[in-house]
Amino acid sequence: SGMNANEVIRYLFYTQNQLSDHFPSGRPQRFPYADEWYDGDNDLPNGSNQYLLTRYQILGAPPNSPQYTFNYQTIADETFNFCIRATATLFYWFTLETDMLPNTIIVNSFGGGKIKVNVVDWSSSSRIPAWNPQTTTLEAINQPYEGCYWLFQNWQKIVNGNVVQTFTSRSITITPEANTIYRANFIQQSPGFYLTSSQSTIFRNQTATFTIKTSIGYSGYSDYTWQTYKVAFRNCGTTCSNTCYNNICWEWNQDLYDGLSFTFN
């Protein structure tokens, strides 16, 4: 699926909840209680997914008549059927995650981020089924993650904890096998640079466009006289703390214009 554990569980539970919410609910009067009815709705307060959008389009406007609540067949066809599939999916996911079913794990060396699987972004640490293996293309991605930028170095195939093969190509084609990990190794891009005017982080070899504001100041340079359309950059090091990397700070105070694009090399 390419989802991490939180995403898988959220998808199943949230989709089930929103499908059920399409239909009205309530109860007729039962002494001493009055009628209680709640209209159905197609609201998606916490986001959506393609399955929900497709089902809502087919189902149409949510019914709001109390009598519709008794149309059990229609409600069951939509919600119970999905519930059965969701339960089966949850069991399947659990057996895959606990290695009860043979699988290949794909992982980035820095422990997070994304990996392209057949050109689709998957989460690092995802598992690919290996009991009916299909040829699969993996592509490592240079990417920012938790304040650092990671540059691809190589792939390693690890079987039963031992590295058995190394690939220098960013894109590799594999056949999933049991007890196998494909790990994309990266190096941390350092240093990064912090643009004090827009509170954004950029990294070497990246191009970024910023809108420069007037009368910019930064308390770290208390003895520096700021002028209109001036800006300073400081090296973030590995943690983007307030201290300068290797005791060196970079300042670039040339005149800047709105929408300037620039690259650090």
Backbone as CSV, one residue per row, in Angstrom:
resi,resn,N_x,N_y,N_z,CA_x,CA_y,CA_z,C_x,C_y,C_z
1,SER,0.815,-1.201,0.000,0.000,0.000,0.000,0.852,1.255,0.000
2,GLY,2.047,1.178,0.562,2.899,2.354,0.641,2.589,3.263,1.801
3,MET,1.567,2.937,2.591,1.223,3.751,3.750,1.989,3.272,4.974
4,ASN,2.242,4.186,5.900,2.796,3.747,7.173,1.669,3.256,8.078
5,ALA,2.014,2.769,9.257,1.024,2.143,10.136,-0.112,3.098,10.485
6,ASN,0.224,4.331,10.843,-0.817,5.300,11.204,-1.745,5.578,10.031
7,GLU,-1.167,5.689,8.836,-1.978,5.999,7.660,-2.921,4.858,7.308
8,VAL,-2.456,3.617,7.431,-3.310,2.461,7.120,-4.518,2.416,8.046
9,ILE,-4.268,2.495,9.341,-5.364,2.390,10.316,-6.316,3.572,10.182
10,ARG,-5.758,4.759,10.000,-6.614,5.940,9.842,-7.494,5.814,8.597
11,TYR,-6.926,5.348,7.495,-7.690,5.197,6.260,-8.890,4.279,6.468
12,LEU,-8.673,3.136,7.092,-9.754,2.171,7.268,-10.849,2.707,8.187
13,PHE,-10.451,3.245,9.337,-11.446,3.708,10.300,-12.150,4.977,9.830
14,TYR,-11.397,5.901,9.270,-11.991,7.168,8.835,-12.950,6.953,7.667
15,THR,-12.553,6.099,6.719,-13.420,5.837,5.575,-14.709,5.166,6.021
16,GLN,-14.607,4.186,6.923,-15.805,3.532,7.442,-16.729,4.532,8.129
17,ASN,-16.148,5.406,8.927,-16.941,6.393,9.658,-17.663,7.349,8.712
18,GLN,-16.956,7.827,7.686,-17.565,8.802,6.783,-18.608,8.178,5.873
19,LEU,-18.447,6.920,5.506,-19.499,6.245,4.747,-20.766,6.118,5.590
20,SER,-20.594,5.746,6.853,-21.754,5.617,7.747,-22.427,6.961,7.962
21,ASP,-21.620,8.014,7.993,-22.140,9.350,8.265,-22.969,9.888,7.111
22,HIS,-22.869,9.276,5.932,-23.683,9.705,4.795,-25.163,9.491,5.074
23,PHE,-25.485,8.482,5.877,-26.882,8.106,6.112,-27.397,8.730,7.411
24,PRO,-28.708,9.018,7.456,-29.284,9.547,8.698,-29.353,8.463,9.764
25,SER,-29.492,8.878,10.974,-29.616,7.922,12.067,-30.555,8.500,13.112
26,GLY,-31.034,7.637,13.969,-31.933,8.116,15.015,-32.892,7.026,15.456
27,ARG,-33.967,7.452,16.098,-34.951,6.487,16.587,-36.306,7.166,16.680
28,PRO,-37.374,6.401,16.439,-38.721,6.955,16.617,-39.045,7.082,18.107
29,GLN,-40.143,7.729,18.379,-40.519,7.981,19.775,-40.735,6.678,20.534
30,ARG,-40.100,6.595,21.659,-40.323,5.491,22.589,-40.472,6.114,23.971
31,PHE,-41.677,6.012,24.530,-41.961,6.663,25.808,-40.909,6.259,26.857
32,PRO,-40.378,7.224,27.561,-40.765,8.642,27.621,-39.904,9.531,26.732
33,TYR,-39.219,8.959,25.732,-38.314,9.746,24.906,-39.000,10.219,23.638
34,ALA,-38.638,11.411,23.189,-39.152,11.951,21.936,-38.336,11.402,20.773
35,ASP,-38.830,11.664,19.553,-38.066,11.267,18.371,-36.688,11.925,18.388
36,GLU,-35.715,11.176,17.932,-34.380,11.738,17.771,-33.852,11.335,16.400
37,TRP,-33.603,12.341,15.553,-33.130,12.062,14.208,-31.939,12.952,13.895
38,TYR,-30.990,12.371,13.210,-29.807,13.115,12.797,-29.609,12.908,11.300
39,ASP,-29.607,14.004,10.569,-29.476,13.919,9.119,-28.112,13.353,8.725
40,GLY,-28.094,12.695,7.580,-26.815,12.286,7.016,-26.100,13.490,6.410
41,ASP,-24.822,13.341,6.171,-24.068,14.415,5.513,-22.858,13.829,4.790
42,ASN,-22.346,14.624,3.886,-21.141,14.257,3.143,-19.964,15.129,3.553
43,ASP,-20.010,15.637,4.745,-18.922,16.487,5.225,-17.658,15.640,5.431
44,LEU,-16.533,16.231,5.120,-15.238,15.548,5.297,-14.323,16.468,6.104
45,PRO,-14.576,16.586,7.405,-13.854,17.570,8.223,-12.365,17.280,8.382
46,ASN,-11.957,16.036,8.157,-10.546,15.683,8.363,-9.908,15.118,7.100
47,GLY,-10.299,15.685,5.961,-9.700,15.254,4.715,-10.508,14.180,4.016
48,SER,-10.017,13.750,2.865,-10.758,12.782,2.066,-9.790,11.800,1.420
49,ASN,-10.318,10.906,0.620,-9.518,10.000,-0.200,-10.348,9.669,-1.436
50,GLN,-9.707,9.073,-2.421,-10.373,8.855,-3.690,-11.571,7.927,-3.556
51,TYR,-11.498,6.931,-2.681,-12.620,6.012,-2.515,-13.856,6.749,-2.000
52,LEU,-13.677,7.597,-0.995,-14.807,8.354,-0.458,-15.405,9.274,-1.509
53,LEU,-14.565,9.972,-2.249,-15.070,10.886,-3.269,-15.884,10.130,-4.315
54,THR,-15.405,8.950,-4.704,-16.118,8.157,-5.700,-17.454,7.666,-5.159
55,ARG,-17.464,7.165,-3.924,-18.706,6.653,-3.344,-19.721,7.776,-3.111
56,TYR,-19.267,8.920,-2.648,-20.182,10.051,-2.447,-20.815,10.480,-3.765
57,GLN,-20.020,10.464,-4.830,-20.550,10.848,-6.130,-21.634,9.864,-6.583
58,ILE,-21.424,8.580,-6.333,-22.415,7.560,-6.715,-23.642,7.638,-5.820
59,LEU,-23.438,7.848,-4.524,-24.562,7.875,-3.582,-25.400,9.134,-3.712
60,GLY,-24.784,10.217,-4.164,-25.521,11.466,-4.328,-25.682,12.229,-3.020
61,ALA,-26.676,13.102,-2.992,-26.915,13.928,-1.805,-27.299,13.046,-0.628
62,PRO,-26.828,13.370,0.571,-27.165,12.540,1.740,-28.650,12.631,2.073
63,PRO,-29.294,11.505,2.332,-30.718,11.526,2.693,-30.910,12.117,4.084
64,ASN,-32.021,12.809,4.274,-32.280,13.418,5.580,-33.664,13.109,6.117
65,SER,-34.368,12.184,5.475,-35.694,11.827,5.957,-35.594,10.754,7.031
66,PRO,-36.287,10.918,8.138,-36.246,9.874,9.179,-36.645,8.496,8.653
67,GLN,-37.618,8.492,7.697,-38.069,7.204,7.191,-36.954,6.454,6.468
68,TYR,-35.968,7.193,5.949,-34.893,6.533,5.220,-34.079,5.629,6.133
69,THR,-34.102,5.935,7.430,-33.348,5.123,8.389,-33.770,3.664,8.330
70,PHE,-35.000,3.427,7.924,-35.507,2.057,7.890,-35.148,1.342,6.590
71,ASN,-34.445,2.042,5.676,-34.006,1.412,4.446,-32.711,0.662,4.740
72,TYR,-32.849,-0.376,5.528,-31.684,-1.088,6.028,-30.834,-1.690,4.915
73,GLN,-31.494,-2.132,3.842,-30.768,-2.797,2.773,-29.737,-1.869,2.144
74,THR,-30.159,-0.641,1.854,-29.252,0.314,1.219,-28.097,0.667,2.146
75,ILE,-28.405,0.883,3.415,-27.358,1.206,4.381,-26.376,0.050,4.515
76,ALA,-26.925,-1.169,4.616,-26.063,-2.341,4.785,-25.189,-2.568,3.563
77,ASP,-25.768,-2.387,2.371,-24.996,-2.611,1.148,-23.755,-1.729,1.117
78,GLU,-23.872,-0.530,1.621,-22.745,0.398,1.564,-21.800,0.229,2.750
79,THR,-22.345,0.243,3.956,-21.481,0.290,5.141,-20.993,-1.086,5.590
80,PHE,-21.875,-2.089,5.567,-21.463,-3.421,6.014,-20.470,-4.048,5.038
81,ASN,-20.724,-3.843,3.745,-19.794,-4.404,2.763,-18.398,-3.811,2.931
82,PHE,-18.330,-2.503,3.137,-17.008,-1.897,3.346,-16.401,-2.385,4.658
83,CYS,-17.229,-2.561,5.674,-16.737,-3.025,6.965,-16.086,-4.412,6.837
84,ILE,-16.694,-5.287,6.046,-16.124,-6.617,5.830,-14.765,-6.502,5.142
85,ARG,-14.700,-5.669,4.105,-13.430,-5.499,3.383,-12.375,-4.852,4.277
86,ALA,-12.796,-3.874,5.078,-11.849,-3.196,5.961,-11.286,-4.155,7.008
87,THR,-12.139,-5.018,7.531,-11.679,-5.990,8.529,-10.696,-6.973,7.916
88,ALA,-11.011,-7.456,6.734,-10.098,-8.370,6.043,-8.764,-7.679,5.746
89,THR,-8.829,-6.407,5.335,-7.607,-5.647,5.052,-6.776,-5.475,6.310
90,LEU,-7.446,-5.209,7.429,-6.733,-5.034,8.692,-6.007,-6.314,9.090
91,PHE,-6.650,-7.463,8.933,-5.993,-8.741,9.238,-4.809,-8.987,8.298
92,TYR,-5.010,-8.706,7.014,-3.939,-8.880,6.038,-2.744,-7.988,6.385
93,TRP,-3.026,-6.719,6.679,-1.956,-5.772,7.030,-1.208,-6.246,8.272
94,PHE,-1.937,-6.741,9.254,-1.310,-7.204,10.498,-0.378,-8.392,10.230
95,THR,-0.833,-9.352,9.434,0.007,-10.516,9.159,1.256,-10.126,8.359
96,LEU,1.119,-9.111,7.498,2.272,-8.648,6.727,3.257,-7.913,7.628
97,GLU,2.754,-7.038,8.484,3.611,-6.238,9.357,4.331,-7.093,10.402
98,THR,3.742,-8.197,10.776,4.371,-9.071,11.784,5.152,-10.213,11.139
99,ASP,5.354,-10.136,9.814,6.146,-11.119,9.065,5.553,-12.522,9.105
100,MET,4.259,-12.613,9.368,3.611,-13.919,9.244,3.491,-14.317,7.783
101,LEU,3.489,-13.319,6.894,3.515,-13.554,5.462,4.865,-13.077,4.927
102,PRO,5.487,-13.803,3.986,6.798,-13.401,3.472,6.722,-12.056,2.764
103,ASN,7.761,-11.228,2.966,7.747,-9.890,2.385,9.159,-9.334,2.276
104,THR,9.285,-8.300,1.480,10.522,-7.535,1.358,10.283,-6.150,1.925
105,ILE,11.190,-5.680,2.762,11.076,-4.353,3.372,11.928,-3.367,2.592
106,ILE,11.391,-2.183,2.331,12.162,-1.113,1.704,12.303,0.016,2.714
107,VAL,13.507,0.545,2.853,13.744,1.504,3.928,14.816,2.505,3.523
108,ASN,14.656,3.740,3.958,15.701,4.750,3.837,16.612,4.667,5.053
109,SER,17.891,4.918,4.860,18.853,4.775,5.957,18.597,5.756,7.087
110,PHE,17.947,6.882,6.798,17.677,7.860,7.858,16.360,7.594,8.575
111,GLY,15.676,6.515,8.214,14.558,6.034,9.010,13.193,6.566,8.675
112,GLY,13.084,7.478,7.722,11.769,8.022,7.377,11.717,8.405,5.919
113,GLY,10.802,9.311,5.589,10.714,9.804,4.232,10.001,8.865,3.282
114,LYS,10.231,9.076,1.995,9.527,8.341,0.949,10.494,7.610,0.018
115,ILE,9.971,6.565,-0.610,10.669,5.815,-1.654,9.668,5.595,-2.782
116,LYS,10.093,5.787,-4.017,9.191,5.536,-5.138,9.163,4.039,-5.450
117,VAL,7.959,3.491,-5.490,7.743,2.091,-5.856,6.857,2.087,-7.094
118,ASN,7.444,1.685,-8.225,6.723,1.758,-9.504,6.149,3.159,-9.712
119,VAL,6.994,4.157,-9.471,6.763,5.603,-9.656,5.767,6.207,-8.651
120,VAL,5.297,5.438,-7.697,4.377,5.940,-6.673,5.125,6.083,-5.351
121,ASP,4.913,7.200,-4.650,5.579,7.419,-3.373,5.046,6.479,-2.299
122,TRP,5.953,5.701,-1.694,5.632,4.841,-0.556,6.408,5.339,0.658
123,SER,5.905,5.039,1.837,6.610,5.386,3.066,7.772,4.431,3.290
124,SER,8.872,4.971,3.812,9.992,4.120,4.209,9.511,3.102,5.237
125,SER,10.077,1.918,5.207,9.725,0.775,6.066,8.469,0.051,5.599
126,SER,8.011,0.353,4.384,6.874,-0.390,3.827,7.313,-1.802,3.452
127,ARG,6.324,-2.702,3.361,6.584,-4.096,3.009,5.918,-4.428,1.673
128,ILE,6.649,-5.162,0.847,6.127,-5.614,-0.441,5.921,-7.127,-0.371
129,PRO,4.719,-7.628,-0.642,4.460,-9.066,-0.547,5.409,-9.877,-1.424
130,ALA,5.811,-11.041,-0.915,6.778,-11.870,-1.638,6.258,-13.268,-1.957
131,TRP,5.014,-13.606,-1.582,4.534,-14.964,-1.839,4.064,-15.124,-3.288
132,ASN,3.733,-14.035,-3.971,3.422,-14.055,-5.401,4.155,-12.885,-6.027
133,PRO,5.492,-12.950,-6.064,6.305,-11.765,-6.372,6.100,-11.236,-7.782
134,GLN,6.045,-9.906,-7.866,5.968,-9.213,-9.138,7.193,-8.314,-9.271
135,THR,7.724,-8.201,-10.470,8.861,-7.317,-10.702,8.501,-5.894,-10.273
136,THR,9.371,-5.296,-9.478,9.084,-3.996,-8.867,10.271,-3.059,-9.070
137,THR,9.994,-1.811,-9.395,11.041,-0.804,-9.561,11.073,0.109,-8.347
138,LEU,12.242,0.221,-7.726,12.454,1.112,-6.586,13.295,2.296,-7.034
139,GLU,12.947,3.476,-6.554,13.740,4.671,-6.858,13.959,5.472,-5.590
140,ALA,15.224,5.705,-5.255,15.555,6.517,-4.083,15.344,7.994,-4.413
141,ILE,14.936,8.761,-3.401,14.594,10.165,-3.601,15.464,11.042,-2.706
142,ASN,16.155,12.014,-3.291,16.781,13.056,-2.479,15.668,13.888,-1.856
143,GLN,15.731,14.107,-0.542,14.582,14.731,0.112,14.946,15.344,1.455
144,PRO,14.194,16.382,1.855,14.354,16.904,3.210,13.605,16.019,4.197
145,TYR,14.139,15.872,5.399,13.461,15.094,6.433,13.965,15.551,7.794
146,GLU,13.039,15.996,8.621,13.326,16.448,9.987,14.485,17.446,10.028
147,GLY,14.379,18.469,9.177,15.320,19.571,9.238,16.624,19.360,8.507
148,CYS,16.814,18.205,7.883,18.041,17.936,7.144,17.681,17.527,5.716
149,TYR,18.660,17.657,4.814,18.461,17.235,3.430,19.345,16.021,3.173
150,TRP,18.775,14.976,2.550,19.450,13.694,2.398,19.720,13.412,0.931
151,LEU,20.991,13.088,0.622,21.440,12.814,-0.736,21.737,11.321,-0.901
152,PHE,21.191,10.730,-1.958,21.332,9.295,-2.208,22.783,8.917,-2.480
153,GLN,23.189,7.747,-1.944,24.517,7.196,-2.191,24.443,5.846,-2.899
154,ASN,23.702,4.902,-2.323,23.589,3.583,-2.955,22.445,2.794,-2.324
155,TRP,22.089,1.699,-3.000,21.155,0.718,-2.463,21.956,-0.476,-1.957
156,GLN,21.457,-1.097,-0.898,22.025,-2.354,-0.436,20.907,-3.383,-0.268
157,LYS,21.176,-4.590,-0.769,20.261,-5.709,-0.554,20.768,-6.480,0.654
158,ILE,19.893,-6.647,1.641,20.266,-7.284,2.907,19.387,-8.519,3.096
159,VAL,20.016,-9.669,3.214,19.286,-10.925,3.392,19.681,-11.524,4.734
160,ASN,18.677,-11.750,5.576,18.926,-12.316,6.914,20.002,-11.532,7.671
161,GLY,19.973,-10.213,7.501,20.880,-9.334,8.237,22.233,-9.114,7.597
162,ASN,22.509,-9.743,6.456,23.807,-9.612,5.797,23.669,-8.889,4.466
163,VAL,24.565,-7.924,4.216,24.585,-7.226,2.938,25.139,-8.172,1.875
164,VAL,24.357,-8.446,0.839,24.774,-9.391,-0.196,25.006,-8.709,-1.540
165,GLN,24.523,-7.458,-1.680,24.693,-6.789,-2.961,24.536,-5.285,-2.771
166,THR,25.311,-4.500,-3.540,25.235,-3.043,-3.489,24.985,-2.505,-4.899
167,PHE,24.090,-1.524,-4.998,23.736,-0.920,-6.284,23.995,0.582,-6.197
168,THR,24.671,1.129,-7.180,24.930,2.575,-7.172,23.880,3.355,-7.936
169,SER,23.058,2.675,-8.713,22.012,3.346,-9.469,20.876,3.769,-8.548
170,ARG,20.332,4.946,-8.785,19.214,5.432,-7.965,17.966,4.580,-8.148
171,SER,17.768,4.061,-9.351,16.593,3.253,-9.662,17.023,1.814,-9.909
172,ILE,16.386,0.872,-9.220,16.710,-0.542,-9.380,15.424,-1.340,-9.557
173,THR,15.526,-2.459,-10.229,14.385,-3.356,-10.419,14.638,-4.633,-9.623
174,ILE,13.659,-5.023,-8.818,13.833,-6.166,-7.926,12.670,-7.135,-8.073
175,THR,12.876,-8.334,-7.571,11.795,-9.293,-7.359,11.724,-9.542,-5.862
176,PRO,10.626,-9.175,-5.204,10.532,-9.323,-3.747,10.813,-10.744,-3.275
177,GLU,11.552,-10.849,-2.170,11.907,-12.136,-1.578,11.677,-12.066,-0.074
178,ALA,11.463,-13.218,0.531,11.288,-13.279,1.978,12.601,-12.949,2.686
179,ASN,12.468,-12.393,3.894,13.632,-12.108,4.763,14.650,-11.175,4.103
180,THR,14.149,-10.257,3.287,15.035,-9.378,2.520,14.674,-7.914,2.768
181,ILE,15.703,-7.088,2.878,15.547,-5.641,3.021,16.321,-4.966,1.894
182,TYR,15.715,-3.998,1.261,16.433,-3.117,0.344,16.540,-1.751,1.024
183,ARG,17.781,-1.368,1.330,18.009,-0.122,2.058,18.683,0.901,1.150
184,ALA,18.052,2.071,1.057,18.650,3.183,0.330,19.507,3.980,1.308
185,ASN,20.801,4.060,1.037,21.719,4.782,1.917,21.894,6.221,1.441
186,PHE,21.925,7.109,2.402,22.027,8.544,2.111,23.130,9.160,2.965
187,ILE,23.600,10.329,2.531,24.418,11.162,3.393,23.646,12.443,3.667
188,GLN,23.903,13.012,4.810,23.220,14.230,5.207,23.850,15.421,4.511
189,GLN,23.008,16.238,3.890,23.502,17.438,3.242,23.735,18.515,4.289
190,SER,24.958,18.917,4.415,25.308,19.908,5.419,26.367,20.825,4.832
191,PRO,26.287,22.124,5.075,25.305,22.764,5.925,24.051,23.184,5.176
192,GLY,23.056,23.537,5.948,21.880,24.188,5.403,21.998,25.668,5.672
193,PHE,21.133,26.432,5.076,21.130,27.872,5.304,19.738,28.310,5.708
194,TYR,19.691,29.258,6.597,18.426,29.715,7.157,18.206,31.153,6.726
195,LEU,17.111,31.423,6.058,16.799,32.766,5.598,15.981,33.471,6.657
196,THR,16.582,34.449,7.303,15.936,35.054,8.470,14.727,35.885,8.094
197,SER,14.618,36.297,6.843,13.505,37.167,6.471,12.191,36.419,6.331
198,SER,12.242,35.150,5.921,11.003,34.424,5.670,10.851,33.191,6.540
199,GLN,11.813,32.958,7.465,11.750,31.802,8.351,11.649,30.499,7.560
200,SER,12.449,30.410,6.513,12.457,29.198,5.699,13.853,28.606,5.656
201,THR,13.932,27.308,5.469,15.216,26.626,5.373,15.457,26.204,3.928
202,ILE,16.664,26.456,3.434,17.049,25.959,2.123,18.369,25.222,2.285
203,PHE,18.740,24.451,1.272,19.924,23.618,1.352,20.785,23.840,0.119
204,ARG,22.022,23.394,0.195,22.906,23.490,-0.949,22.263,22.846,-2.181
205,ASN,22.539,23.445,-3.328,22.061,22.942,-4.617,20.553,23.029,-4.780
206,GLN,19.871,23.706,-3.883,18.448,23.942,-4.057,18.217,25.391,-4.443
207,THR,17.251,25.596,-5.299,16.869,26.942,-5.699,15.551,27.286,-5.018
208,ALA,15.467,28.484,-4.472,14.245,28.886,-3.784,13.917,30.326,-4.133
209,THR,12.647,30.651,-4.126,12.195,32.007,-4.399,11.514,32.562,-3.158
210,PHE,11.898,33.772,-2.754,11.355,34.388,-1.558,10.914,35.809,-1.856
211,THR,9.936,36.245,-1.114,9.561,37.648,-1.150,10.277,38.354,-0.015
212,ILE,11.160,39.255,-0.348,11.972,39.947,0.641,11.208,41.150,1.185
213,LYS,11.129,41.242,2.495,10.426,42.342,3.142,11.396,43.466,3.511
214,THR,10.858,44.593,3.774,11.699,45.727,4.139,11.978,45.733,5.632
215,SER,13.026,46.456,6.018,13.381,46.678,7.423,13.495,45.373,8.192
216,ILE,14.279,44.461,7.661,14.449,43.160,8.287,15.558,43.227,9.327
217,GLY,15.350,42.608,10.458,16.379,42.567,11.468,16.472,41.208,12.105
218,TYR,17.616,40.889,12.669,17.791,39.605,13.345,18.627,39.836,14.593
219,SER,18.115,39.399,15.725,18.752,39.715,17.000,20.144,39.119,17.122
220,GLY,20.435,38.072,16.342,21.744,37.454,16.412,22.866,38.335,15.908
221,TYR,22.513,39.354,15.159,23.521,40.281,14.654,23.240,41.665,15.237
222,SER,23.415,41.776,16.529,23.028,42.999,17.235,23.829,44.215,16.797
223,ASP,25.047,43.985,16.276,25.891,45.113,15.889,25.793,45.412,14.395
224,TYR,24.840,44.798,13.735,24.715,44.976,12.293,23.615,45.976,12.010
225,THR,23.873,46.926,11.154,22.879,47.932,10.783,22.107,47.443,9.562
226,TRP,20.815,47.216,9.754,19.997,46.697,8.663,19.506,47.828,7.786
227,GLN,19.414,47.562,6.508,18.902,48.533,5.566,17.761,47.902,4.780
228,THR,17.019,48.701,4.097,15.906,48.193,3.310,16.394,47.196,2.263
229,TYR,15.652,46.081,2.136,15.961,45.027,1.195,17.341,44.425,1.410
230,LYS,17.736,44.301,2.667,18.965,43.600,3.004,18.586,42.334,3.772
231,VAL,19.384,41.313,3.675,19.098,40.074,4.369,20.405,39.376,4.708
232,ALA,20.427,38.604,5.750,21.618,37.827,6.129,21.264,36.350,6.187
233,PHE,22.205,35.516,5.814,22.052,34.076,5.918,23.023,33.565,6.959
234,ARG,22.617,32.588,7.717,23.544,31.971,8.648,23.527,30.464,8.414
235,ASN,24.653,29.850,8.620,24.786,28.411,8.415,24.121,27.676,9.572
236,CYS,23.248,26.711,9.236,22.490,26.037,10.282,23.241,24.888,10.932
237,GLY,24.219,24.319,10.267,24.822,23.103,10.789,23.857,21.946,10.644
238,THR,23.945,20.977,11.510,23.121,19.774,11.368,21.779,19.882,12.072
239,THR,21.652,20.781,13.014,20.414,20.852,13.791,19.691,22.179,13.625
240,CYS,20.238,23.084,12.827,19.631,24.402,12.645,19.434,25.106,13.982
241,SER,20.437,25.030,14.825,20.377,25.727,16.104,20.797,27.176,15.889
242,ASN,20.852,27.940,16.952,21.197,29.351,16.832,22.697,29.584,16.750
243,THR,23.505,28.541,16.892,24.950,28.700,16.813,25.419,28.473,15.386
244,CYS,26.537,29.095,15.034,27.032,28.986,13.675,27.869,27.724,13.506
245,TYR,27.793,27.126,12.345,28.496,25.883,12.059,29.997,26.142,11.970
246,ASN,30.795,25.406,12.751,32.246,25.575,12.757,32.669,27.019,13.016
247,ASN,31.849,27.714,13.795,32.149,29.096,14.172,32.243,30.038,12.983
248,ILE,31.605,29.692,11.883,31.608,30.562,10.708,30.172,30.941,10.381
249,CYS,29.949,32.235,10.222,28.630,32.716,9.812,28.763,33.389,8.445
250,TRP,27.793,33.117,7.586,27.790,33.760,6.288,26.755,34.874,6.278
251,GLU,27.142,36.033,5.781,26.210,37.132,5.603,26.219,37.556,4.143
252,TRP,25.060,37.723,3.611,24.959,38.231,2.254,24.026,39.423,2.320
253,ASN,24.547,40.601,2.203,23.749,41.804,2.416,23.656,42.667,1.177
254,GLN,23.745,42.016,0.010,23.532,42.778,-1.213,22.056,43.150,-1.329
255,ASP,21.779,44.154,-2.129,20.388,44.548,-2.329,19.608,43.397,-2.965
256,LEU,18.445,43.103,-2.402,17.587,42.036,-2.895,16.270,42.624,-3.369
257,TYR,15.661,41.991,-4.317,14.386,42.464,-4.831,13.325,41.397,-4.608
258,ASP,12.069,41.800,-4.619,10.981,40.868,-4.376,10.997,39.740,-5.404
259,GLY,10.804,38.509,-4.909,10.732,37.347,-5.787,12.081,36.881,-6.297
260,LEU,13.158,37.274,-5.615,14.485,36.860,-6.043,14.649,35.344,-5.972
261,SER,15.270,34.748,-6.996,15.565,33.324,-7.007,17.068,33.142,-6.947
262,PHE,17.537,32.232,-6.106,18.963,32.058,-5.965,19.272,30.612,-5.596
263,THR,20.526,30.205,-5.799,20.970,28.839,-5.513,22.277,28.877,-4.749
264,PHE,22.388,28.039,-3.690,23.668,27.848,-3.005,24.338,26.633,-3.602
265,ASN,25.611,26.746,-3.909,26.366,25.639,-4.469,27.457,25.199,-3.485
